[in-house]
Amino acid sequence: MNKEVKTQKAPKALGPYSQAVKSGKTLFCSGQIGINPETGKLVSDSSVKEQAAQALNNLKEVLEAAQLTPQNVVKVTVFMTNITDFKIVNETYANFFADNKCLPARSAVGVQALPAGALVEIEAIARKNN
């Protein structure tokens, strides 16, 4: 049976979808963008580094709402409106997953636009180990 996972510590969904859905031992996290959940606005209009850091923090909050951590993440997809930002996003991403013994599988995709004018969006799949 599927169960919705939600937290007020991450931005509410911008449309008709869940922040995450738990199915068995697997958590499917919707894409997070760099919105500050307290203000409902992007942390920066122009800094992909700040937006990526906030998106990852939002992801962490969703994981924690499901009693998981970044160590449980097995797959990540990163969407960027400017693929030349790949190196900047990579640095922020590497810091976020620095404690992982096994880094998640990942795809990075260049896209034309993202919701709310975001520069980066990060979605993940996590799995409980036991």
Residue pairs with C-beta under 8 A, 6 or more apart in sequence:
2 21
2 22
2 23
3 21
3 22
3 23
4 18
4 19
4 20
4 21
4 22
5 18
5 19
5 20
5 21
5 22
5 27
5 62
5 65
5 66
6 18
6 19
6 20
6 62
6 65
7 19
7 61
7 62
7 64
7 65
8 37
9 37
9 61
9 64
9 65
10 19
10 32
10 37
10 58
10 59
10 61
10 62
10 65
11 32
11 33
11 35
11 36
11 37
11 40
11 58
12 19
12 37
12 40
13 19
13 30
14 115
14 116
15 115
17 30
18 30
19 29
19 30
19 62
19 65
20 27
20 28
20 29
20 30
20 62
20 65
20 66
21 27
21 28
22 28
22 66
25 127
25 128
26 125
26 126
26 127
26 128
27 63
27 66
27 68
27 72
27 125
27 126
27 127
27 128
28 125
29 59
29 62
29 63
29 123
29 124
29 125
29 126
30 123
31 77
31 79
31 121
31 122
31 123
32 55
32 56
32 58
32 59
32 62
32 121
32 122
32 123
33 42
33 51
33 54
33 55
33 58
33 114
33 115
33 116
33 118
33 120
33 121
33 122
34 42
34 43
34 44
34 50
34 51
34 52
34 53
34 54
34 55
34 58
34 118
34 119
34 120
35 41
35 42
35 43
35 54
35 58
35 116
35 118
36 42
36 43
36 54
37 58
37 61
42 51
42 54
42 116
42 117
42 118
43 50
43 51
43 53
43 54
44 50
44 51
45 117
46 119
48 80
48 82
48 85
48 88
48 89
48 119
48 120
49 88
49 89
49 91
49 92
51 118
51 119
51 120
52 88
52 89
52 92
52 93
52 120
52 122
53 92
53 96
55 118
55 120
55 121
55 122
56 92
56 93
56 96
56 122
59 70
59 122
59 124
60 69
60 70
60 96
63 69
63 70
63 72
63 73
63 124
63 126
66 126
67 128
68 126
68 128
70 96
70 97
70 99
70 100
71 99
71 100
71 101
72 126
72 127
72 128
72 129
73 97
73 100
73 104
73 124
73 125
73 126
74 104
74 105
74 125
74 126
74 127
75 104
75 105
75 106
75 124
75 125
76 93
76 104
76 105
76 106
76 107
76 122
76 123
76 124
76 125
77 106
77 107
77 108
77 109
77 122
77 123
77 124
78 89
78 93
78 106
78 107
78 108
78 109
78 120
78 121
78 122
79 109
79 110
79 111
79 114
79 120
79 121
79 122
79 123
80 86
80 89
80 108
80 109
80 110
80 111
80 119
80 120
81 110
81 111
81 112
81 113
81 114
81 118
81 119
81 120
82 110
82 119
83 108
83 110
85 119
85 120
86 108
89 108
89 120
93 106
97 103
97 104
104 124
114 120
114 121
115 121
